[in-house]
Amino acid sequence: MSFQTLGLSEEILKSIKEIGYETPSQIQQQAIPHVLMGRDILGCAQTGTGKTASFMLPLVEILSTGQSKSRMPRSLILAPTRELAMQVSEDFNIFNKYLKLQMALLIGGVSFSEQDGKLAKGVDVLVATPGRLLDHIERGKVILRDVKILVIDEADRMLDMGFIPDIEKITKLLPKIRQTLFFSATLSDEIRHIGKNFVINPKEISVNPETTTATNIESYLINTSHLDKLSNLKKILNIEKIKNAVIFCNKKIDINKVNIFLKKNKFSTVCLHGDMNQSARINSLEEFKSGLAKILVASDVAARGLDIAGLSHVFNYDVPNNPEDYVHRIGRTGRAGLSGKAFTLCSENEIKSLALIEKLIKKSINIYKFDEISLESKTPKIINIKNNILKEEVLKNKKNYPNIPPIENFISFKESGQIPSFLNNK
């Protein structure tokens, strides 16, 4: 299937071609035709699946005819965070390149007067976080009775961040007859129940998250102690030819520590985390996207929704606690047919998280060798710890597997073929 078969105009197809999109993703193939037909959507898709384009492309197509009125947007896109709202607005600008639609972005940390000016002129697309939108509504600067299309993005995060009551307040101000596109990374019973309060007879679309890594991404594991993580990170950064890179940390304290350490060692870095004020976040992103800084040190939460073109490297300073986050993190590189590299620094207390990742992706991550002697002497430590974890699980369940022999060396135990099938991919 190609984008030409989806019913999009020549202007939009031209903008798609210019950014290198060739084949629509699974969520785009399923969602775009139904959105163009005017159907409500209850969609399950994670960031990184092409979800934003799956609603933005048909939204721009639908709005390409008609005209907005002062303070009365024709469509509304609600996002849970400032960063995601900014990314959505950037995607709009790409797809709107050959059209003349107007857009306003309402997020905290930006002056009201600038946003008021855009709203007064009239906008076709309003992208907003719930809190800032309610502020404008209470000030009488936005009237929602002309909204034809509502998009609720990342609904599960809206729930986690306590925004559902705000969204309910907002939707009461919208026309009852409208098109609603409701997207979430998961469709739990609670999210499904919430979603059905906003949509009418929706087309349900579900795209499973990726559980494999792209073949054009070289993935490596660096075995390290916790104390040696910074020095090993510095070593690999000096070895690799980095165009631009994201370093992921699990905690804000580590983001600051890594950023300060790298700056002291003459690396051009910026950081991104949830406690930064809005102007600092915007400055960090602009420096990184413009190339003034080669390295962005960030958390999963802060970087969610960001799409950096041509990213050459991803580094996991910490092994992610959630296995799916590993696939999502390293999937930031190796896009649009380009090659990429991903390095994960793993200390002994992170071995269990590593084992879960390897179970998910159904393969072992290659151990990186810095030099000829490299880490070969340390390599068995990772293997043995992983195998001991498996052995413990088998022995705990021995009553269910009476034929398992008492083999002390778990490597030969595994090779003996006696390992239960439920542990084969661990």
C-alpha positions as CSV (number, residue, x, y, z in Angstrom):
1,M,0.0,0.0,0.0
2,S,1.2,3.5,-0.8
3,F,0.1,6.9,0.5
4,Q,-1.4,7.6,-2.9
5,T,-4.0,5.0,-2.3
6,L,-5.2,6.5,1.0
7,G,-7.2,9.4,-0.6
8,L,-4.9,12.3,0.3
9,S,-4.5,15.4,-1.8
10,E,-1.5,16.2,-4.1
11,E,-0.3,19.0,-1.7
12,I,-0.1,16.6,1.2
13,L,1.4,13.8,-0.8
14,K,4.1,16.3,-1.9
15,S,5.0,17.2,1.7
16,I,5.1,13.5,2.6
17,K,7.5,12.7,-0.2
18,E,9.8,15.5,0.7
19,I,10.4,14.1,4.2
20,G,11.1,10.6,2.9
21,Y,7.9,8.8,3.8
22,E,7.4,6.0,1.3
23,T,5.0,3.4,2.8
24,P,2.4,4.1,5.4
25,S,2.8,2.3,8.7
26,Q,0.3,-0.2,10.0
27,I,-1.6,2.3,12.1
28,Q,-1.6,4.8,9.2
29,Q,-3.0,2.2,6.8
30,Q,-5.8,1.3,9.2
31,A,-6.7,4.7,10.6
32,I,-6.4,7.2,7.7
33,P,-9.3,5.9,5.5
34,H,-11.7,5.7,8.4
35,V,-10.8,9.2,9.7
36,L,-11.4,10.5,6.1
37,M,-14.8,8.8,6.2
38,G,-15.7,10.7,9.4
39,R,-15.6,7.7,11.7
40,D,-14.7,8.1,15.4
41,I,-11.6,6.1,16.3
42,L,-10.6,4.2,19.4
43,G,-7.0,3.4,18.7
44,C,-4.2,1.6,20.5
45,A,-0.8,2.5,19.3
46,Q,2.5,3.5,21.0
47,T,4.7,6.5,20.2
48,G,7.0,5.5,17.3
49,T,4.4,3.6,15.3
50,G,3.5,6.6,13.1
51,K,0.5,7.4,15.2
52,T,0.7,11.2,14.9
53,A,0.6,11.1,11.1
54,S,-2.3,8.7,11.3
55,F,-4.5,11.4,12.7
56,M,-2.7,14.5,11.4
57,L,-2.7,13.6,7.7
58,P,-6.4,13.1,7.4
59,L,-7.2,16.0,9.8
60,V,-5.2,18.4,7.5
61,E,-7.0,16.9,4.5
62,I,-10.5,17.4,6.0
63,L,-9.7,21.0,7.0
64,S,-8.1,22.0,3.7
65,T,-11.5,23.4,2.7
66,G,-13.3,25.9,4.9
67,Q,-12.3,28.9,7.0
68,S,-11.7,29.5,10.7
69,K,-13.2,32.3,12.8
70,S,-11.7,34.4,15.5
71,R,-11.2,32.5,18.8
72,M,-13.1,29.5,17.3
73,P,-10.8,26.7,16.3
74,R,-12.0,24.1,13.8
75,S,-10.2,21.2,15.4
76,L,-8.6,20.5,18.8
77,I,-5.7,18.1,19.6
78,L,-5.1,17.5,23.3
79,A,-1.7,16.2,24.4
80,P,-0.5,15.3,28.0
81,T,2.8,17.1,28.0
82,R,4.4,20.2,26.5
83,E,7.0,18.2,24.6
84,L,4.5,16.0,22.9
85,A,2.3,19.0,22.1
86,M,5.4,20.7,20.5
87,Q,6.1,17.6,18.5
88,V,2.5,17.4,17.2
89,S,2.7,21.0,16.2
90,E,5.9,20.4,14.3
91,D,4.3,17.5,12.4
92,F,1.4,19.8,11.5
93,N,3.9,22.3,10.0
94,I,5.4,19.6,7.9
95,F,2.2,18.3,6.4
96,N,0.7,21.8,6.0
97,K,3.7,23.0,4.0
98,Y,1.7,23.4,0.7
99,L,-1.6,24.4,2.4
100,K,-2.6,27.6,4.2
101,L,-4.1,26.2,7.4
102,Q,-3.4,28.1,10.7
103,M,-2.3,26.5,13.9
104,A,-1.9,27.7,17.5
105,L,0.1,25.9,20.2
106,L,-1.2,26.4,23.8
107,I,1.3,25.2,26.4
108,G,2.6,26.5,29.7
109,G,5.8,28.5,30.0
110,V,4.8,30.7,27.0
111,S,3.3,34.2,27.4
112,F,-0.5,34.4,27.1
113,S,-0.3,37.5,24.9
114,E,1.5,35.7,22.1
115,Q,-1.0,32.8,22.2
116,D,-4.0,35.2,22.5
117,G,-2.9,37.0,19.3
118,K,-2.9,33.8,17.2
119,L,-6.3,32.8,18.6
120,A,-7.8,36.2,17.8
121,K,-6.8,35.8,14.1
122,G,-8.5,32.4,13.9
123,V,-6.9,29.0,13.8
124,D,-7.9,25.8,12.0
125,V,-5.9,23.5,14.4
126,L,-5.5,24.1,18.1
127,V,-2.8,21.9,19.8
128,A,-2.9,22.2,23.6
129,T,-2.2,20.7,27.0
130,P,-5.4,20.5,29.1
131,G,-4.4,22.9,31.8
132,R,-3.3,25.7,29.5
133,L,-6.4,25.3,27.4
134,L,-8.7,25.7,30.4
135,D,-6.8,28.8,31.4
136,H,-7.5,30.4,28.0
137,I,-11.2,29.2,28.2
138,E,-11.6,30.8,31.6
139,R,-10.2,34.1,30.2
140,G,-12.7,34.0,27.4
141,K,-10.0,33.7,24.7
142,V,-11.2,30.4,23.2
143,I,-14.7,29.3,22.2
144,L,-15.0,25.6,21.3
145,R,-18.4,25.4,19.8
146,D,-17.1,25.3,16.2
147,V,-14.7,22.3,16.8
148,K,-15.4,19.6,14.2
149,I,-12.6,17.2,15.1
150,L,-11.3,16.3,18.6
151,V,-8.1,14.3,19.0
152,I,-7.2,12.9,22.5
153,D,-3.6,11.7,22.3
154,E,-1.8,9.4,24.8
155,A,-4.9,8.9,26.9
156,D,-3.2,6.5,29.2
157,R,-0.7,9.2,30.2
158,M,-3.6,11.6,30.5
159,L,-5.1,9.2,33.1
160,D,-1.7,8.8,34.9
161,M,-1.2,12.5,35.1
162,G,-4.8,13.2,36.4
163,F,-6.0,15.0,33.3
164,I,-9.2,13.0,32.6
165,P,-11.4,15.4,34.7
166,D,-10.0,18.4,32.8
167,I,-10.7,16.6,29.5
168,E,-14.3,15.9,30.6
169,K,-14.7,19.7,31.4
170,I,-13.3,20.6,27.9
171,T,-15.5,18.1,26.0
172,K,-18.7,19.5,27.6
173,L,-17.9,22.7,25.8
174,L,-17.6,21.0,22.4
175,P,-20.5,20.3,20.0
176,K,-22.1,17.0,20.6
177,I,-21.9,16.2,16.9
178,R,-18.2,16.0,16.2
179,Q,-15.6,13.5,15.1
180,T,-13.4,12.2,18.0
181,L,-10.1,10.3,17.6
182,F,-9.0,8.7,20.9
183,F,-5.5,7.2,21.1
184,S,-3.8,5.3,23.9
185,A,-0.6,3.2,24.1
186,T,-2.7,0.6,25.9
187,L,-6.4,-0.3,25.9
188,S,-7.0,-1.5,29.5
189,D,-10.5,-1.9,30.7
190,E,-10.3,1.5,32.4
191,I,-9.0,3.3,29.3
192,R,-11.6,1.5,27.1
193,H,-14.3,2.6,29.5
194,I,-13.0,6.2,29.5
195,G,-12.7,6.3,25.8
196,K,-16.3,5.2,25.2
197,N,-17.4,8.3,27.1
198,F,-15.9,10.4,24.3
199,V,-16.6,8.4,21.1
200,I,-19.7,7.3,19.3
201,N,-19.7,3.9,17.4
202,P,-15.9,4.0,17.0
203,K,-13.8,2.0,14.6
204,E,-11.4,0.2,17.0
205,I,-7.8,-0.1,15.8
206,S,-5.1,-1.8,17.6
207,V,-1.4,-2.0,16.6
208,N,0.8,-4.2,18.8
209,P,4.0,-2.7,20.1
210,E,7.2,-3.8,18.5
211,T,8.9,-6.7,20.2
212,T,11.9,-6.9,17.8
213,T,14.7,-4.5,17.0
214,A,15.3,-3.3,13.4
215,T,17.9,-5.2,11.4
216,N,19.7,-1.9,10.5
217,I,20.5,-1.1,14.1
218,E,23.7,-2.6,15.6
219,S,23.0,-3.3,19.3
220,Y,25.8,-3.8,21.8
221,L,26.1,-4.5,25.5
222,I,28.8,-3.0,27.7
223,N,29.4,-4.9,30.9
224,T,30.4,-2.5,33.6
225,S,30.3,-1.9,37.3
226,H,28.1,0.9,38.6
227,L,31.2,2.9,39.6
228,D,32.7,2.6,36.1
229,K,29.6,3.6,34.1
230,L,30.7,7.2,33.5
231,S,34.2,6.3,32.4
232,N,32.9,3.5,30.1
233,L,30.3,5.9,28.6
234,K,33.1,8.5,28.0
235,K,35.3,5.8,26.4
236,I,32.6,4.6,23.9
237,L,31.6,8.2,23.0
238,N,35.3,8.9,22.1
239,I,35.5,5.7,20.0
240,E,32.2,6.1,18.0
241,K,31.8,8.6,15.2
242,I,28.7,10.3,16.5
243,K,26.6,12.6,14.4
244,N,24.0,13.0,17.1
245,A,22.9,10.9,20.0
246,V,20.4,10.5,22.8
247,I,21.5,9.1,26.2
248,F,18.7,7.6,28.2
249,C,18.7,7.6,32.0
250,N,16.1,6.1,34.3
251,K,16.4,8.9,37.0
252,K,16.6,12.7,36.9
253,I,19.6,12.6,39.3
254,D,21.5,10.5,36.8
255,I,20.5,12.8,33.9
256,N,22.1,15.8,35.7
257,K,25.2,13.7,36.7
258,V,25.8,12.4,33.2
259,N,25.2,15.9,31.6
260,I,27.7,17.6,34.0
261,F,30.3,14.9,33.6
262,L,30.2,15.0,29.8
263,K,30.3,18.8,29.7
264,K,33.4,18.7,31.9
265,N,34.9,16.3,29.4
266,K,34.3,18.7,26.5
267,F,31.2,17.0,25.0
268,S,28.5,19.3,23.6
269,T,25.4,18.2,25.5
270,V,22.0,19.4,26.7
271,C,19.6,17.6,29.0
272,L,15.8,17.2,29.2
273,H,13.7,16.1,32.2
274,G,10.4,16.8,33.7
275,D,11.5,19.3,36.4
276,M,13.0,21.8,33.9
277,N,11.0,25.0,33.2
278,Q,9.5,25.4,29.7
279,S,11.9,27.9,28.4
280,A,14.8,25.6,29.4
281,R,13.2,22.6,27.7
282,I,12.6,24.5,24.5
283,N,16.2,25.8,24.5
284,S,17.6,22.3,25.0
285,L,15.5,20.9,22.1
286,E,16.4,23.7,19.8
287,E,20.1,23.3,20.5
288,F,19.9,19.6,19.9
289,K,17.8,19.7,16.8
290,S,19.9,22.5,15.2
291,G,23.1,20.6,15.8
292,L,24.6,23.0,18.3
293,A,24.6,20.2,20.8
294,K,25.4,16.7,19.6
295,I,24.1,14.8,22.6
296,L,20.8,14.9,24.4
297,V,20.6,13.3,27.9
298,A,17.0,12.6,28.8
299,S,14.5,10.4,30.5
300,D,11.9,8.3,28.7
301,V,9.1,10.5,30.0
302,A,10.7,13.8,28.8
303,A,11.8,12.4,25.4
304,R,8.5,10.6,24.7
305,G,7.0,11.8,21.4
306,L,10.3,13.3,20.2
307,D,11.4,12.2,16.7
308,I,14.9,13.3,15.8
309,A,15.7,12.9,12.1
310,G,18.9,11.0,11.2
311,L,19.8,10.1,14.8
312,S,23.1,8.1,14.6
313,H,23.3,6.7,18.1
314,V,21.3,5.7,21.2
315,F,23.0,5.0,24.6
316,N,21.2,3.4,27.5
317,Y,23.2,4.7,30.5
318,D,20.7,2.6,32.5
319,V,19.0,-0.6,31.4
320,P,15.4,0.3,31.1
321,N,13.1,-1.2,33.7
322,N,10.4,-2.0,31.2
323,P,11.6,-4.3,28.3
324,E,9.3,-2.5,25.8
325,D,11.1,0.7,26.6
326,Y,14.4,-0.8,25.3
327,V,12.8,-1.4,21.8
328,H,11.3,2.0,21.8
329,R,14.6,3.7,22.9
330,I,16.9,2.1,20.3
331,G,14.2,2.5,17.7
332,R,14.9,6.3,17.7
333,T,17.9,5.5,15.5
334,G,18.1,3.5,12.3
335,R,15.0,5.2,10.8
336,A,14.0,5.9,7.2
337,G,16.4,3.2,5.9
338,L,19.5,4.7,7.7
339,S,21.8,2.6,9.9
340,G,22.2,3.2,13.6
341,K,23.9,2.0,16.7
342,A,22.7,1.4,20.2
343,F,24.8,0.7,23.3
344,T,23.6,-0.4,26.7
345,L,25.7,-0.1,29.8
346,C,24.8,-2.9,32.2
347,S,25.9,-3.3,35.8
348,E,25.4,-6.5,37.9
349,N,22.3,-5.2,39.6
350,E,20.6,-4.7,36.2
351,I,21.1,-8.2,34.9
352,K,17.5,-9.3,35.6
353,S,16.2,-6.3,33.6
354,L,18.5,-7.3,30.8
355,A,17.3,-10.9,30.8
356,L,13.7,-9.7,30.4
357,I,14.7,-7.5,27.4
358,E,16.5,-10.4,25.7
359,K,13.4,-12.6,26.3
360,L,11.2,-10.0,24.7
361,I,13.5,-9.5,21.6
362,K,14.2,-13.2,21.4
363,K,18.0,-12.8,21.1
364,S,21.1,-12.0,23.1
365,I,22.7,-8.5,22.8
366,N,26.3,-8.7,21.5
367,I,28.9,-7.8,24.1
368,Y,31.0,-4.9,22.9
369,K,34.8,-5.3,23.0
370,F,36.8,-2.2,23.6
371,D,40.1,-3.8,22.6
372,E,41.7,-7.2,22.0
373,I,41.6,-8.3,25.7
374,S,38.4,-6.3,26.1
375,L,35.8,-7.7,28.4
376,E,36.2,-11.4,27.6
377,S,37.2,-12.1,31.2
378,K,34.1,-10.4,32.4
379,T,31.7,-11.8,29.8
380,P,31.1,-15.1,31.7
381,K,29.9,-13.1,34.7
382,I,26.9,-11.8,32.8
383,I,26.2,-15.2,31.2
384,N,26.5,-17.0,34.6
385,I,24.3,-14.6,36.4
386,K,21.7,-14.8,33.7
387,N,21.8,-18.6,33.7
388,N,21.7,-18.7,37.5
389,I,18.5,-16.7,37.4
390,L,17.0,-19.3,35.0
391,K,18.3,-22.2,37.2
392,E,16.6,-20.7,40.2
393,E,13.3,-20.5,38.4
394,V,13.5,-24.1,37.3
395,L,14.5,-25.4,40.7
396,K,11.6,-23.5,42.3
397,N,9.3,-25.4,40.0
398,K,11.0,-28.7,40.2
399,K,8.0,-30.5,41.5
400,N,6.3,-29.6,38.2
401,Y,9.3,-31.0,36.3
402,P,10.3,-34.3,38.0
403,N,12.6,-35.3,35.2
404,I,14.9,-32.4,35.5
405,P,18.4,-33.7,36.4
406,P,20.4,-31.9,39.2
407,I,22.9,-30.3,36.9
408,E,25.0,-27.7,38.6
409,N,26.4,-26.1,35.5
410,F,23.4,-24.4,34.0
411,I,25.0,-23.8,30.6
412,S,25.2,-27.6,30.1
413,F,21.8,-27.9,31.9
414,K,20.4,-25.6,29.2
415,E,22.2,-27.5,26.4
416,S,20.9,-30.8,27.7
417,G,17.5,-29.9,26.4
418,Q,15.8,-30.4,29.8
419,I,14.9,-26.7,30.2
420,P,11.1,-26.2,30.2
421,S,9.7,-24.5,27.1
422,F,8.4,-21.6,29.2
423,L,12.0,-20.5,29.9
424,N,13.5,-21.0,26.4
425,N,13.5,-17.3,25.6
426,K,14.6,-16.0,29.0
